[in-house]
Amino acid sequence: MAEKRTHVPLEQRRRELTETAVRVMARDGAWALTTRAVAKEAGMPHGTVHYAFSSKNELLREVMRLDISHLSDLAAAQREREISSAQDVRHAVAEVFTAYADSVMADPDTETAYFELSLMAARDPELRALSGQSQGEYRAVVAQLLEDMAARTGLAWDADVALVAEQALSGLFGAAVGWLEHRDDALFRALIDDAAEVLARRLG
């Protein structure tokens, strides 16, 4: 008698397959990601992947959202702490930046895969649209965090908050790429600490 399969809710299945896709990319590179590779890694029929996701790009969209959710969790944690001065902002930003650096150093293959996705988007118009939407959400999370910090201190950023967020992320991601190339932990942490200091000085 055939073993009865346990029903898995669709959202749970999508989450499982998204995490599987990240594992495949981290191990084999973003260019190696296919729905068949995800099905094989998950030990599921290929049709199961297409039942959960209408296309590979829909799966990639969820992969990008998973990355954003990690940043959102870091930002949410900062809303629990007391912030009343620029120095408090410096400590809060340093904590977020350090948590990001820790995640990069703990799992460099996954971070490399996400950067590879960005490079792939440069050559693929459809993927570029998905990546652009994802990056917009990423920047919105940071901008909202910065706006919240300014409101709680009664201070103001020296430029439009969207520009401040963009510059902060550019420095953060640039430092991450440098570490992925050279694996200089001390330099990475020094850059992160300096970036937090520079950002806090822009609040006045």
Residue pairs with C-beta under 8 A, 6 or more apart in sequence:
8 16
10 52
13 48
13 52
14 52
14 53
14 62
16 42
17 38
17 42
17 44
17 48
17 49
17 52
17 53
17 59
18 59
18 62
18 63
18 66
19 66
20 38
20 41
20 42
21 33
21 38
21 59
21 60
21 62
21 63
22 63
22 66
22 110
22 113
23 41
24 32
24 33
24 37
24 38
24 41
25 32
25 33
25 63
25 110
25 113
25 116
25 117
26 107
26 109
26 110
26 112
26 113
27 109
28 37
29 113
29 116
30 113
30 114
30 116
30 117
30 120
31 116
31 120
33 56
33 60
34 56
35 46
35 49
35 50
35 53
35 56
35 59
36 46
36 49
38 49
38 59
39 45
39 46
39 48
39 49
42 48
42 49
49 59
53 59
53 62
57 126
57 127
57 130
60 117
60 127
60 130
61 130
61 133
61 134
63 117
64 117
64 130
64 131
64 134
65 134
65 137
67 114
67 134
67 138
68 134
68 137
68 138
68 141
70 103
71 100
71 138
71 141
71 142
72 141
74 96
74 99
74 100
75 96
75 141
75 142
75 144
75 145
78 92
78 95
78 96
78 145
78 149
79 148
81 88
81 92
82 88
83 89
83 92
83 149
83 152
83 153
84 152
84 153
85 153
86 153
86 155
86 200
86 201
86 203
86 204
87 200
88 153
89 149
89 153
89 199
89 200
89 203
90 196
90 197
90 199
90 200
92 149
93 149
93 168
93 196
93 199
93 200
94 192
94 193
94 196
94 197
96 145
97 172
97 192
97 193
97 195
97 196
98 189
98 192
98 193
100 172
100 176
100 192
101 175
101 176
101 179
101 188
101 189
101 192
103 111
104 111
104 176
104 179
104 180
104 188
105 179
105 185
105 188
108 179
108 180
111 176
111 180
112 180
115 173
115 176
115 177
115 180
117 127
117 131
118 131
120 127
121 127
121 128
121 130
121 131
121 132
122 128
138 169
139 162
139 165
139 166
139 169
142 165
142 168
142 169
143 161
143 162
143 164
143 165
146 157
146 161
146 164
146 165
146 168
147 161
149 203
150 156
150 157
150 161
150 203
153 203
155 203
155 204
156 203
156 204
157 164
157 202
157 203
158 164
158 202
158 203
158 204
159 202
164 199
164 202
168 195
168 199
171 191
171 195
171 198
172 192
172 195
175 188
175 191
175 192
175 195
176 188
178 184
178 187
178 188
178 191
179 185
179 187
179 188
